[in-house]
Amino acid sequence: MAASKLQALWNHPAGPKTIHFWAPTFKWGITIANVTDFSKPPETLSYPQQLAVAVSGLIWARYSTIVTPKNWNLFSVSVGMSATGLYQLARKTGHDYNLSEKYVGER
């Protein structure tokens, strides 16, 4: 049974014999890099970069569900990218908001 599942994956139109498999697989590097940035101070984060990661993740997640064949590897990495980008944007926004509140309170 496992051999037949592996054979089906191997021969799938978005399987390991195609670029449709490898491009999203390497795209996981962006998501992993963003996860490692969770430990960085929020002031070092970039709004344009995180916005690009989040929005491109959302766009490609949608695209992966309307193409034939469905590319679930692309869908999962895109959802991961958008989730990490949105989380980083929330961290940065929260930090900047708290910083502005601190300065307003000092006046």
N, CA, C and O atoms as a MOPAC input file, in Angstrom:
PM7 MOZYME 1SCF
protein

 N      0.82000 1    -1.19400 1     0.00000 1
 C      0.00000 1     0.00000 1     0.00000 1
 C      0.86700 1     1.26200 1     0.00000 1
 O      0.59500 1     2.20100 1    -0.74800 1
 N      1.90500 1     1.28400 1     0.83300 1
 C      2.78400 1     2.45300 1     0.88800 1
 C      3.50300 1     2.64000 1    -0.44800 1
 O      3.71100 1     3.76700 1    -0.89800 1
 N      3.87600 1     1.53400 1    -1.07000 1
 C      4.56600 1     1.62000 1    -2.36000 1
 C      3.64800 1     2.22000 1    -3.41900 1
 O      4.09600 1     2.99700 1    -4.26300 1
 N      2.37100 1     1.86500 1    -3.38000 1
 C      1.44500 1     2.41100 1    -4.37200 1
 C      1.21300 1     3.90900 1    -4.13700 1
 O      1.04400 1     4.66500 1    -5.09400 1
 N      1.20500 1     4.33600 1    -2.87900 1
 C      1.06000 1     5.76500 1    -2.57300 1
 C      2.29400 1     6.53800 1    -3.04300 1
 O      2.17200 1     7.62700 1    -3.60300 1
 N      3.47400 1     5.97600 1    -2.81500 1
 C      4.68800 1     6.62000 1    -3.28900 1
 C      4.73400 1     6.67500 1    -4.81200 1
 O      5.17400 1     7.66500 1    -5.39500 1
 N      4.27400 1     5.59800 1    -5.44700 1
 C      4.22400 1     5.56600 1    -6.91200 1
 C      3.24800 1     6.61200 1    -7.43300 1
 O      3.52100 1     7.27200 1    -8.43600 1
 N      2.10600 1     6.76900 1    -6.75400 1
 C      1.12100 1     7.77800 1    -7.15500 1
 C      1.69700 1     9.18200 1    -6.99100 1
 O      1.49400 1    10.03800 1    -7.85300 1
 N      2.40800 1     9.42300 1    -5.90000 1
 C      3.05300 1    10.72600 1    -5.69100 1
 C      4.10400 1    10.97800 1    -6.76400 1
 O      4.18000 1    12.07300 1    -7.32200 1
 N      4.90600 1     9.97400 1    -7.04900 1
 C      5.96800 1    10.11200 1    -8.04100 1
 C      5.41300 1    10.46500 1    -9.42100 1
 O      5.99700 1    11.27200 1   -10.14400 1
 N      4.29600 1     9.86200 1    -9.77400 1
 C      3.70900 1    10.06000 1   -11.10300 1
 C      2.67400 1    11.17700 1   -11.15100 1
 O      2.09900 1    11.42500 1   -12.21000 1
 N      2.42400 1    11.84600 1   -10.05200 1
 C      1.43900 1    12.93800 1   -10.01700 1
 C      1.91300 1    14.09100 1   -10.90600 1
 O      3.11500 1    14.34100 1   -11.00200 1
 N      0.97600 1    14.79600 1   -11.55900 1
 C      1.37200 1    15.93100 1   -12.41400 1
 C      2.09900 1    17.05000 1   -11.66700 1
 O      2.78900 1    17.85900 1   -12.28800 1
 N      1.95200 1    17.10500 1   -10.34500 1
 C      2.69600 1    18.07500 1    -9.54400 1
 C      3.66100 1    17.34800 1    -8.61000 1
 O      3.97600 1    17.83700 1    -7.52500 1
 N      4.12400 1    16.17900 1    -9.04300 1
 C      5.01400 1    15.35500 1    -8.23200 1
 C      6.47600 1    15.72200 1    -8.38300 1
 O      6.80900 1    16.69100 1    -9.06600 1
 N      7.35400 1    14.95400 1    -7.75000 1
 C      8.78900 1    15.26700 1    -7.71000 1
 C      9.49500 1    15.27700 1    -9.07000 1
 O     10.62500 1    15.75400 1    -9.16600 1
 N      8.85900 1    14.76600 1   -10.10600 1
 C      9.47000 1    14.80300 1   -11.43300 1
 C      9.22800 1    16.13700 1   -12.13400 1
 O      9.67200 1    16.32300 1   -13.26700 1
 N      8.52700 1    17.07500 1   -11.47600 1
 C      8.17100 1    18.33800 1   -12.12200 1
 C      8.63300 1    19.53300 1   -11.29200 1
 O      8.90900 1    19.41500 1   -10.09800 1
 N      8.70900 1    20.67500 1   -11.95000 1
 C      9.04600 1    21.92000 1   -11.26000 1
 C      7.91500 1    22.31900 1   -10.31000 1
 O      8.13100 1    23.06300 1    -9.35400 1
 N      6.71100 1    21.81800 1   -10.58300 1
 C      5.54900 1    22.15000 1    -9.74900 1
 C      5.68600 1    21.59700 1    -8.33400 1
 O      4.97400 1    22.02100 1    -7.42400 1
 N      6.58700 1    20.66700 1    -8.15700 1
 C      6.88700 1    20.13800 1    -6.83100 1
 C      8.06300 1    20.88500 1    -6.20400 1
 O      7.99800 1    21.28000 1    -5.03900 1
 N      9.12500 1    21.07700 1    -6.96400 1
 C     10.36400 1    21.59000 1    -6.40500 1
 C     10.31800 1    23.07700 1    -6.08500 1
 O     10.90800 1    23.50100 1    -5.09100 1
 N      9.64300 1    23.87300 1    -6.88700 1
 C      9.57100 1    25.31100 1    -6.60100 1
 C      8.92600 1    25.57900 1    -5.23600 1
 O      9.50000 1    26.31800 1    -4.43600 1
 N      7.74700 1    25.00100 1    -4.94200 1
 C      7.17600 1    25.21900 1    -3.60800 1
 C      8.01900 1    24.60800 1    -2.49200 1
 O      8.07700 1    25.14800 1    -1.38700 1
 N      8.66700 1    23.48900 1    -2.77900 1
 C      9.50100 1    22.86100 1    -1.75300 1
 C     10.63600 1    23.79200 1    -1.33600 1
 O     10.91300 1    23.93600 1    -0.14600 1
 N     11.28800 1    24.41800 1    -2.29600 1
 C     12.36300 1    25.35700 1    -1.95900 1
 C     11.81200 1    26.64100 1    -1.36400 1
 O     12.51100 1    27.33700 1    -0.62700 1
 N     10.57100 1    26.95500 1    -1.67700 1
 C      9.93600 1    28.16200 1    -1.12100 1
 C      9.75300 1    28.03800 1     0.39800 1
 O      9.59500 1    29.04600 1     1.08700 1
 N      9.77500 1    26.81200 1     0.91900 1
 C      9.69200 1    26.62300 1     2.37000 1
 C     10.84100 1    27.33700 1     3.07600 1
 O     10.72700 1    27.67400 1     4.25400 1
 N     11.94100 1    27.56900 1     2.37300 1
 C     13.07000 1    28.28400 1     2.96500 1
 C     12.68600 1    29.67900 1     3.42100 1
 O     13.18200 1    30.15400 1     4.44300 1
 N     11.80600 1    30.34500 1     2.67600 1
 C     11.34600 1    31.68500 1     3.06700 1
 C     10.55600 1    31.60400 1     4.36500 1
 O     10.74100 1    32.42300 1     5.26600 1
 N      9.67700 1    30.61800 1     4.45600 1
 C      8.86500 1    30.45600 1     5.66300 1
 C      9.74500 1    30.10900 1     6.86000 1
 O      9.55200 1    30.64800 1     7.95000 1
 N     10.69500 1    29.22400 1     6.66600 1
 C     11.59200 1    28.84000 1     7.76200 1
 C     12.42200 1    30.03700 1     8.20700 1
 O     12.61700 1    30.24800 1     9.40400 1
 N     12.91200 1    30.82300 1     7.24900 1
 C     13.68400 1    32.01900 1     7.60100 1
 C     12.82900 1    32.99700 1     8.39200 1
 O     13.31500 1    33.62700 1     9.33100 1
 N     11.56600 1    33.12800 1     8.02200 1
 C     10.68300 1    34.03900 1     8.74400 1
 C     10.41100 1    33.52900 1    10.15800 1
 O     10.29000 1    34.32300 1    11.09000 1
 N     10.31500 1    32.21800 1    10.32100 1
 C     10.12100 1    31.64500 1    11.65800 1
 C     11.35600 1    31.89400 1    12.51900 1
 O     11.22800 1    32.19200 1    13.70700 1
 N     12.54200 1    31.77600 1    11.94200 1
 C     13.74600 1    32.04100 1    12.74200 1
 C     13.82900 1    33.51600 1    13.12600 1
 O     14.46400 1    33.86200 1    14.12200 1
 N     13.19600 1    34.38300 1    12.34700 1
 C     13.17900 1    35.81400 1    12.68300 1
 C     12.22000 1    36.14700 1    13.82400 1
 O     12.18600 1    37.29100 1    14.27600 1
 N     11.44600 1    35.18000 1    14.29600 1
 C     10.55100 1    35.42200 1    15.43600 1
 C     11.34400 1    35.85100 1    16.66700 1
 O     10.82200 1    36.56400 1    17.52300 1
 N     12.58900 1    35.42600 1    16.75800 1
 C     13.40000 1    35.76800 1    17.92600 1
 C     14.10300 1    37.11800 1    17.78400 1
 O     14.71200 1    37.60300 1    18.73700 1
 N     14.02300 1    37.72300 1    16.60400 1
 C     14.64600 1    39.03600 1    16.39800 1
 C     13.80100 1    40.12700 1    17.03500 1
 O     12.58500 1    39.97800 1    17.15500 1
 N     14.42500 1    41.21100 1    17.44000 1
 C     13.65100 1    42.33300 1    17.97800 1
 C     12.73200 1    42.90800 1    16.88600 1
 O     13.13600 1    43.00400 1    15.72700 1
 N     11.50800 1    43.28500 1    17.24900 1
 C     10.55900 1    43.76300 1    16.24200 1
 C     11.00100 1    45.03200 1    15.51700 1
 O     10.56800 1    45.28200 1    14.39200 1
 N     11.85700 1    45.83500 1    16.14700 1
 C     12.28800 1    47.06500 1    15.47600 1
 C     13.17500 1    46.78000 1    14.26100 1
 O     13.38100 1    47.66200 1    13.42700 1
 N     13.70100 1    45.55600 1    14.15500 1
 C     14.53800 1    45.21800 1    12.99800 1
 C     13.72000 1    44.69100 1    11.82500 1
 O     14.25900 1    44.48400 1    10.73800 1
 N     12.42500 1    44.47300 1    12.03500 1
 C     11.57200 1    43.95300 1    10.96600 1
 C     11.22700 1    45.05500 1     9.97200 1
 O     11.20900 1    46.23700 1    10.31400 1
 N     10.95700 1    44.64900 1     8.74900 1
 C     10.65100 1    45.58300 1     7.67500 1
 C      9.18500 1    45.43000 1     7.26100 1
 O      8.73300 1    44.33500 1     6.92700 1
 N      8.45500 1    46.54200 1     7.29000 1
 C      7.06200 1    46.50100 1     6.82500 1
 C      6.95900 1    46.04400 1     5.37100 1
 O      6.17600 1    45.14000 1     5.08100 1
 N      7.72400 1    46.63800 1     4.44100 1
 C      7.58200 1    46.20700 1     3.04000 1
 C      7.90600 1    44.73000 1     2.82900 1
 O      7.22000 1    44.04900 1     2.06800 1
 N      8.93600 1    44.23800 1     3.49200 1
 C      9.31600 1    42.84000 1     3.32400 1
 C      8.22200 1    41.91500 1     3.85400 1
 O      7.82300 1    40.97300 1     3.17100 1
 N      7.74200 1    42.17600 1     5.05300 1
 C      6.73600 1    41.30400 1     5.64600 1
 C      5.39500 1    41.41300 1     4.91800 1
 O      4.66000 1    40.43000 1     4.81600 1
 N      5.08100 1    42.59300 1     4.42000 1
 C      3.86600 1    42.76100 1     3.62800 1
 C      3.96600 1    41.95200 1     2.33400 1
 O      2.99600 1    41.31900 1     1.91700 1
 N      5.14100 1    41.97300 1     1.70300 1
 C      5.35400 1    41.18900 1     0.48100 1
 C      5.22000 1    39.69400 1     0.75900 1
 O      4.60600 1    38.97100 1    -0.02500 1
 N      5.78500 1    39.23100 1     1.85900 1
 C      5.69000 1    37.80900 1     2.21600 1
 C      4.23200 1    37.42700 1     2.47000 1
 O      3.76300 1    36.40300 1     1.97300 1
 N      3.51700 1    38.24400 1     3.23800 1
 C      2.12500 1    37.93200 1     3.58500 1
 C      1.21300 1    37.96700 1     2.36200 1
 O      0.42200 1    37.04800 1     2.15300 1
 N      1.31700 1    39.01100 1     1.56300 1
 C      0.41600 1    39.15500 1     0.41300 1
 C      0.72800 1    38.12600 1    -0.66700 1
 O     -0.18800 1    37.54100 1    -1.24400 1
 N      2.01300 1    37.89700 1    -0.94700 1
 C      2.33300 1    36.88900 1    -1.96000 1
 C      1.88300 1    35.50700 1    -1.50400 1
 O      1.45600 1    34.69400 1    -2.32400 1
 N      1.97600 1    35.23500 1    -0.20500 1
 C      1.47100 1    33.96200 1     0.31200 1
 C     -0.02200 1    33.81100 1     0.08300 1
 O     -0.48700 1    32.74500 1    -0.32200 1
 N     -0.77600 1    34.87100 1     0.34100 1
 C     -2.22700 1    34.81500 1     0.11800 1
 C     -2.56500 1    34.64400 1    -1.36000 1
 O     -3.44100 1    33.85500 1    -1.71400 1
 N     -1.86900 1    35.38300 1    -2.22000 1
 C     -2.13500 1    35.28200 1    -3.66200 1
 C     -1.83700 1    33.87900 1    -4.17400 1
 O     -2.65200 1    33.29200 1    -4.88600 1
 N     -0.68100 1    33.34100 1    -3.81700 1
 C     -0.30900 1    32.01300 1    -4.31300 1
 C     -1.14000 1    30.90400 1    -3.67900 1
 O     -1.35300 1    29.86400 1    -4.30300 1
 N     -1.60700 1    31.10300 1    -2.46200 1
 C     -2.50000 1    30.10400 1    -1.85600 1
 C     -3.78400 1    30.01400 1    -2.66100 1
 O     -4.27600 1    28.91900 1    -2.93300 1
 N     -4.32300 1    31.15800 1    -3.04100 1
 C     -5.53400 1    31.16700 1    -3.86100 1
 C     -5.26700 1    30.53100 1    -5.22900 1
 O     -6.05100 1    29.70900 1    -5.70500 1
 N     -4.15900 1    30.91900 1    -5.84800 1
 C     -3.81800 1    30.40000 1    -7.17200 1
 C     -3.68600 1    28.87900 1    -7.13800 1
 O     -4.15300 1    28.19900 1    -8.05200 1
 N     -3.06400 1    28.34500 1    -6.10600 1
 C     -2.82100 1    26.90600 1    -6.04000 1
 C     -4.10400 1    26.09700 1    -5.95600 1
 O     -4.10100 1    24.90200 1    -6.25100 1
 N     -5.19300 1    26.72800 1    -5.56100 1
 C     -6.47000 1    25.98900 1    -5.47300 1
 C     -7.28400 1    26.06700 1    -6.75200 1
 O     -8.24800 1    25.31700 1    -6.90900 1
 N     -6.91900 1    26.96400 1    -7.68200 1
 C     -7.71000 1    27.07100 1    -8.90800 1
 C     -7.02600 1    26.48400 1   -10.13400 1
 O     -7.65600 1    26.33800 1   -11.18200 1
 N     -5.73900 1    26.14200 1   -10.01500 1
 C     -5.04700 1    25.52500 1   -11.14400 1
 C     -5.33000 1    24.03200 1   -11.16700 1
 O     -5.72500 1    23.43800 1   -10.16400 1
 N     -5.12200 1    23.44900 1   -12.32400 1
 C     -5.23700 1    22.00100 1   -12.46200 1
 C     -3.89000 1    21.47400 1   -12.88700 1
 O     -3.34000 1    21.95600 1   -13.87800 1
 N     -3.33400 1    20.51100 1   -12.19000 1
 C     -3.84700 1    19.83900 1   -11.01000 1
 C     -3.64800 1    20.70400 1    -9.76100 1
 O     -2.78900 1    21.58600 1    -9.73100 1
 N     -4.44000 1    20.44000 1    -8.75700 1
 C     -4.29500 1    21.15900 1    -7.49000 1
 C     -2.88600 1    20.89600 1    -6.95200 1
 O     -2.41000 1    19.76100 1    -6.94300 1
 N     -2.24300 1    21.95100 1    -6.51100 1
 C     -0.88600 1    21.83100 1    -5.98700 1
 C     -0.93300 1    22.12400 1    -4.48900 1
 O     -0.82000 1    23.27400 1    -4.06400 1
 N     -1.10000 1    21.07300 1    -3.70300 1
 C     -1.26400 1    21.23500 1    -2.25600 1
 C      0.04800 1    21.60400 1    -1.57900 1
 O      0.03800 1    22.21000 1    -0.50800 1
 N      1.17400 1    21.24700 1    -2.18600 1
 C      2.46800 1    21.67100 1    -1.65500 1
 C      2.58400 1    23.19300 1    -1.75900 1
 O      3.02300 1    23.84400 1    -0.81100 1
 N      2.20000 1    23.75900 1    -2.89100 1
 C      2.21200 1    25.20700 1    -3.06900 1
 C      1.21800 1    25.87300 1    -2.12600 1
 O      1.50300 1    26.93000 1    -1.56400 1
 N      0.05500 1    25.25600 1    -1.95300 1
 C     -0.95200 1    25.81200 1    -1.04400 1
 C     -0.41300 1    25.87700 1     0.38300 1
 O     -0.52700 1    26.90900 1     1.04500 1
 N      0.17400 1    24.77800 1     0.85700 1
 C      0.63000 1    24.74100 1     2.25100 1
 C      1.77800 1    25.72000 1     2.50200 1
 O      1.79600 1    26.39000 1     3.53500 1
 N      2.72500 1    25.81200 1     1.58600 1
 C      3.83100 1    26.75100 1     1.80300 1
 C      3.32200 1    28.18600 1     1.72600 1
 O      3.81600 1    29.05200 1     2.44800 1
 N      2.35000 1    28.45200 1     0.87000 1
 C      1.81000 1    29.80300 1     0.74400 1
 C      1.04300 1    30.21200 1     1.99800 1
 O      1.14800 1    31.35300 1     2.44600 1
 N      0.28400 1    29.29500 1     2.55600 1
 C     -0.41900 1    29.58100 1     3.80800 1
 C      0.60200 1    29.83000 1     4.92100 1
 O      0.43100 1    30.73500 1     5.73800 1
 N      1.65900 1    29.02600 1     4.94500 1
 C      2.71600 1    29.24000 1     5.93600 1
 C      3.38700 1    30.59200 1     5.77900 1
 O      3.65800 1    31.28100 1     6.76300 1
 N      3.65500 1    30.97000 1     4.53100 1
 C      4.27500 1    32.28200 1     4.28700 1
 C      3.36000 1    33.41100 1     4.74700 1
 O      3.80700 1    34.34300 1     5.41500 1
 N      2.08400 1    33.32800 1     4.39000 1
 C      1.18100 1    34.41300 1     4.77400 1
 C      1.01200 1    34.46700 1     6.28900 1
 O      0.93600 1    35.55300 1     6.86400 1
 N      0.95400 1    33.31900 1     6.93300 1
 C      0.79900 1    33.29100 1     8.39400 1
 C      2.01300 1    33.90600 1     9.09400 1
 O      1.86100 1    34.70900 1    10.01400 1
 N      3.21200 1    33.53000 1     8.65700 1
 C      4.40100 1    34.09100 1     9.30600 1
 C      4.55100 1    35.57800 1     8.99100 1
 O      4.96800 1    36.35500 1     9.85000 1
 N      4.21600 1    35.97600 1     7.76600 1
 C      4.28200 1    37.39700 1     7.41400 1
 C      3.30200 1    38.23000 1     8.21600 1
 O      3.64100 1    39.31300 1     8.69400 1
 N      2.07500 1    37.72000 1     8.36400 1
 C      1.06700 1    38.44800 1     9.15100 1
 C      1.46400 1    38.51900 1    10.62300 1
 O      1.25700 1    39.53900 1    11.28000 1
 N      2.03600 1    37.43000 1    11.13600 1
 C      2.49000 1    37.43700 1    12.52700 1
 C      3.59300 1    38.47900 1    12.73100 1
 O      3.57600 1    39.22800 1    13.70800 1
 N      4.55200 1    38.52000 1    11.80000 1
 C      5.63200 1    39.49400 1    11.90600 1
 C      5.09900 1    40.92200 1    11.79000 1
 O      5.56500 1    41.81600 1    12.49600 1
 N      4.12600 1    41.14000 1    10.90400 1
 C      3.51400 1    42.46400 1    10.79100 1
 C      2.82100 1    42.84700 1    12.09300 1
 O      2.89700 1    43.99900 1    12.52100 1
 N      2.14700 1    41.89100 1    12.72600 1
 C      1.48200 1    42.16300 1    14.00500 1
 C      2.51200 1    42.51100 1    15.07800 1
 O      2.29400 1    43.42600 1    15.87300 1
 N      3.62700 1    41.78900 1    15.10300 1
 C      4.69000 1    42.09800 1    16.06500 1
 C      5.22900 1    43.50400 1    15.85400 1
 O      5.37500 1    44.27100 1    16.80500 1
 N      5.52100 1    43.83300 1    14.61500 1
 C      6.09500 1    45.14300 1    14.28500 1
 C      5.09800 1    46.25700 1    14.59400 1
 O      5.47200 1    47.27200 1    15.18200 1
 N      3.84100 1    46.08100 1    14.20600 1
 C      2.81300 1    47.08400 1    14.45600 1
 C      2.61000 1    47.28200 1    15.95500 1
 O      2.52700 1    48.41600 1    16.42700 1
 N      2.52900 1    46.18700 1    16.70200 1
 C      2.37400 1    46.27800 1    18.14900 1
 C      3.53600 1    46.99500 1    18.80100 1
 O      3.34500 1    47.81400 1    19.69900 1
 N      4.73700 1    46.68900 1    18.35100 1
 C      5.91900 1    47.35600 1    18.89300 1
 C      5.88500 1    48.85500 1    18.59400 1
 O      6.11800 1    49.67700 1    19.48100 1
 N      5.59700 1    49.19900 1    17.35300 1
 C      5.56800 1    50.61800 1    16.96900 1
 C      4.44600 1    51.36800 1    17.67400 1
 O      4.61200 1    52.53200 1    18.03800 1
 N      3.30700 1    50.71400 1    17.86800 1
 C      2.18700 1    51.34200 1    18.57200 1
 C      2.55900 1    51.60200 1    20.03300 1
 O      2.33100 1    52.69200 1    20.55700 1
 N      3.12600 1    50.60100 1    20.67200 1
 C      3.54100 1    50.77000 1    22.07300 1
 C      4.62300 1    51.83000 1    22.21000 1
 O      4.65300 1    52.55900 1    23.20100 1
 N      5.51400 1    51.92200 1    21.22600 1
 C      6.55100 1    52.93400 1    21.24600 1
 C      5.94700 1    54.32600 1    21.10600 1
 O      6.36600 1    55.25800 1    21.79200 1
 N      4.97000 1    54.47000 1    20.22600 1
 C      4.32800 1    55.78400 1    20.04600 1
 C      3.51600 1    56.16400 1    21.29900 1
 O      3.45500 1    57.34000 1    21.65700 1
 N      2.90300 1    55.19700 1    21.95300 1
 C      2.17300 1    55.46300 1    23.19200 1
 C      3.12300 1    55.93400 1    24.28600 1
 O      2.77900 1    56.80100 1    25.08900 1
 N      4.31400 1    55.35800 1    24.30900 1
 C      5.30600 1    55.74500 1    25.29900 1
 C      5.70400 1    57.20900 1    25.10300 1
 O      5.80700 1    57.96400 1    26.07000 1
 N      5.92400 1    57.60400 1    23.85000 1
 C      6.32900 1    58.97500 1    23.56900 1
 C      5.19200 1    59.95600 1    23.78400 1
 O      5.43400 1    61.09400 1    24.18800 1
 N      3.95500 1    59.54400 1    23.52300 1
 C      2.79900 1    60.43300 1    23.76500 1
 C      2.64200 1    60.65300 1    25.26700 1
 O      2.30400 1    61.75500 1    25.69900 1
 N      2.88200 1    59.62400 1    26.05800 1
 C      2.76600 1    59.73500 1    27.50500 1
 C      3.83500 1    60.63100 1    28.11600 1
 O      3.62300 1    61.18700 1    29.19300 1
 N      4.97500 1    60.78300 1    27.45400 1
 C      6.05900 1    61.60600 1    27.99200 1
 C      5.83000 1    63.09100 1    27.75400 1
 O      6.46500 1    63.92000 1    28.40600 1
 N      4.94500 1    63.44300 1    26.84000 1
 C      4.73800 1    64.85800 1    26.50900 1
 C      3.96200 1    65.57500 1    27.54200 1
 O      3.70800 1    66.77100 1    27.40400 1

